[in-house]
Amino acid sequence: MNIFLDDGGVMNDNARRGPEWERFVGRFFAPRLGGDPAAWGAVNPPVARREWQRMSAHFTANPGAPLSPFLRSSHAA
């Protein structure tokens, strides 16, 4: 289990948290799905950005739409 500790308010220092997140993502996925932890960490930011853009576009076009159908369609893709 990983615990993220805040520096005093809101965890918003991406310069500090980004590298930590990439390390933790790699440590999470590599034992479960195989591969190199550093590779998992490196690929996570662009994939997360792409998925955030898809979700933002979907909910901009469909305000008030429920989240669960979007998530199901994302997992099927």
C-alpha positions as CSV (number, residue, x, y, z in Angstrom):
1,M,0.0,0.0,0.0
2,N,1.2,3.5,-0.8
3,I,0.4,6.6,1.2
4,F,0.8,10.0,-0.2
5,L,1.5,12.7,2.4
6,D,0.6,16.3,1.8
7,D,3.1,19.1,2.3
8,G,0.6,21.3,4.0
9,G,-2.7,21.9,2.4
10,V,-3.2,20.5,-1.1
11,M,-1.1,18.1,-3.0
12,N,-0.4,20.3,-6.0
13,D,3.3,20.4,-6.5
14,N,3.5,18.5,-9.7
15,A,7.3,19.0,-10.0
16,R,7.7,17.0,-6.8
17,R,4.8,14.6,-7.1
18,G,5.1,13.7,-10.7
19,P,8.3,11.7,-10.4
20,E,6.9,10.0,-7.2
21,W,3.7,9.1,-9.0
22,E,5.6,7.6,-12.0
23,R,7.7,5.5,-9.6
24,F,4.6,4.3,-7.7
25,V,2.6,3.6,-10.9
26,G,5.5,1.5,-12.2
27,R,5.8,-0.4,-8.9
28,F,2.0,-1.1,-9.0
29,F,1.7,-2.3,-12.6
30,A,4.9,-4.2,-13.2
31,P,4.3,-7.0,-10.8
32,R,0.7,-7.3,-11.9
33,L,1.1,-7.0,-15.7
34,G,4.8,-7.6,-16.3
35,G,7.3,-5.3,-17.8
36,D,9.7,-2.7,-16.5
37,P,8.5,-0.5,-13.7
38,A,10.3,2.5,-15.3
39,A,8.5,1.9,-18.6
40,W,5.1,1.8,-16.9
41,G,6.0,5.1,-15.1
42,A,7.1,6.8,-18.3
43,V,4.0,5.8,-20.3
44,N,1.5,6.8,-17.6
45,P,1.6,10.6,-18.0
46,P,0.8,10.7,-21.8
47,V,-1.9,8.0,-21.4
48,A,-3.4,9.8,-18.4
49,R,-3.5,13.1,-20.4
50,R,-5.1,11.4,-23.4
51,E,-7.8,9.8,-21.2
52,W,-8.5,13.0,-19.4
53,Q,-8.9,14.8,-22.8
54,R,-11.3,12.0,-24.0
55,M,-13.3,12.3,-20.8
56,S,-13.4,16.1,-20.9
57,A,-14.6,16.1,-24.5
58,H,-17.3,13.5,-23.7
59,F,-18.7,15.5,-20.8
60,T,-18.4,18.8,-22.6
61,A,-20.6,17.3,-25.4
62,N,-22.9,15.5,-22.9
63,P,-23.2,17.7,-19.8
64,G,-24.8,15.9,-16.9
65,A,-24.2,12.5,-18.4
66,P,-23.5,9.7,-15.9
67,L,-19.9,8.5,-15.5
68,S,-20.5,4.7,-15.5
69,P,-21.5,4.4,-19.3
70,F,-18.4,6.4,-20.2
71,L,-16.2,4.2,-18.1
72,R,-17.7,1.0,-19.6
73,S,-17.1,2.3,-23.1
74,S,-13.5,3.3,-22.2
75,H,-12.8,-0.2,-20.9
76,A,-14.2,-1.8,-24.0
77,A,-12.0,0.3,-26.3
